[in-house]
């Protein structure tokens, strides 16, 4: 699990044959889970200046692979002792969005990001969303887009400062919205458990 708070902006040294080589100050260990631009990946090799990660076919079919070059956001998975900030992030990208409009304000910048309409149900006004691994708050939701207001600190400390109209971004929607939607869609097809059945299961542990 992640929080959407970026630990470091690292550099992609190479990406070939499904293997991503990252140059980073972070001291990774073999088997660690690390989010790269919001994508949860596993460390398969530790190098003197960073680490290698492997991308599965399923992952590559969803994300925008152009995000695996140049500078990238990285966040190691949370440990039990860590302070919880941001929001619950799984590192499971739902879709790729596109920056449609950027509007500088007095002390912030508005970004309108377009997505396929089917994902709008999981994007909640004033709720949380993950953009390229960054935990952000949604301001407004439209039929096929949503609005973010980004403060100067976030722009300075992330790659959002480089976003332009047409930039593609990895999006992870709110995990609770996805769970609730799945339960409601499938509720009529499943028999609800009685409290006695729940008690019997608990007694078995």
N, C-alpha and C positions, 0 to 999 in steps of 0.2 A: 504494500500500500504506500501511496505517496501523499503529499500535501499540496502540491502545486507551487511550492516556493523554490525558486531556482537556486541551486547551490553554486553553480559555476557556468560560465560560458566557455565551452571547450572547443576543440578544433577537430574536424574529420581529416585524418591523414589519408585514408583510403576506404573505398567501398567497392568490393568486387566479390563475385561468387557467394553472395549472401552474407559475407563477413564485413562488419563495420569496424574499422580501426580508429580509435579516438585518442587524441593527445590531450592529457588532462593532468592537473595537479592532484586530483583526488586519488587516494591510494585504495584502489579496488582490490577485492579478493575474488578468487575463482568461485563462480556460482552466484555472485552478487546480482541482485536485480537493480538495474539502473534505467531511469527514464531518459530517453534521448528525444528532445522536442516532443515530449508527452507520450512516447512509445516505450512501454516496459520491455526491456531486453535483458538477456542473461550474459554475464561475463564468462567467456570461454577460454580466455588467455589473458594473463597479466604481463604487460611489457614495462620496460624501464621508464617510459614516459607516458604510460597510459594503459589501455586495455583493448581487447577485441570482444565484440559481441556478435551474435548470430541472429539473423532474421528468418523467421519461418515463412512459408509460402502464403499462409493466411494473413500474416501481418503485412507482407508486401502487396497483397491484393487490395488492402484498405487504405494504407497511408499514401502520402505523396512522397515518392522516393527522391524528388529533387531537394527535399528538406534534409537529406543525408549528405550534405556537402558544406564546405565552409565552416562557419561558426554554428554551434548548436547549444541549446539549453541542456544541462544535465541535472538530475536530482536522484541521489541514491534512495533506495527504499527506506522507509521509516524503521527505526528500532523501537522496542517497547519502552525504552527509557526516554525517547525523544519528546520534546514539547510539541503538542499538536497545534499547528497553525494552518492557515489556508482552509482547505476542505478535503473531504475524502476523495482521493483520486486513485483509480486503479491502473492507469497506464494503458487502458484499452481504448484505442482510438475508434470512434464511431463513424466518422466521415471526414471528408476534406472540405473546408469552406474557402471562400474567396473574399478578399477585402474589396468591398464595393465602393466605399466612400470614406474619406478621412477629413474631419473638420476640426481645425485648431480652435480651442476656446481660450478664455482668459487665463485659466490655470489648469487646463487639462486638454485632452484630445479625444474627440469622439471617433469611434471606428464602427462602421456598418459592415457586418460580415454576412455574406449570402450562403445559404445551405440548401440542400434538397428539402422541399416542404415536409417530407415524412419525418424529419428529425426535429421539427419545430415543437412537437408535443413534449419533447424531453428538455426543452429550453424554457426556463421559468423566469418571468420578470422578477428582479431582485434576488434571483437564485444564483447559484454558482455554476461556472463553466470553466473548462480547461482549454486554453489556446496554446498550442505548441508547448504544452507542459506547464503553462502559467495559470495559477488559480485567479480567476477574475469574477466580477459581479456583473450580471446582465441587467441593463437598465430597461430596455424596451424590446418587445418581441413582435415581429411582423409575420406576414404569411410565409415568407421564404428568406427571412433575414432577422438579425438582432443587432442591438446597439450596445456598445461598451464605452464607458468613459474612463480613460486611462490618465492617472496622475503623472506629473513629470518624473517622480522617482522611479516609477515602474518603467517608463520609457527609457530612462538613462541606464537602468540596470538589466534590461532585457533586449532582445533582438527586435522588439516591436518598433524601436526607433528607426529601423530600416524598412519597415513595411511600406509598400506603395499600393496604389490601385492595381488589383490583379494578383497580389501576393496570395499564394495558397497557404492554408494553415491546417494543422492537425487539430481536430476537435474531439474532445470527450465530453459528452453531455452529463447531466446530473445522474449519479448512480441510483438514487432513490426514485427519481422520476421514471427511470427505465424499469426498475423492479415493480413499482406500482402498476405501470402500464401493462407489463407482462402478466401480472396476477389478475388484473381486471379482464384482460382479453381472454384468459384461459379459465376463468372462474366457472363459467357455465359448463365447461367440459370436464370438470373434476368434482368429485364428491368431497364435500367439506368433512373434516375430521371432527368427531364429537370430543367433548372434554374428557370422557372416559378413555377414549383411544389415546389422547395426548398423555393422560396420567399413566396408562399402561406402558407407553413408550418410555416415559421418564423413569418408571419403576425398574426398567430393564437395565439402567445404567448404575 
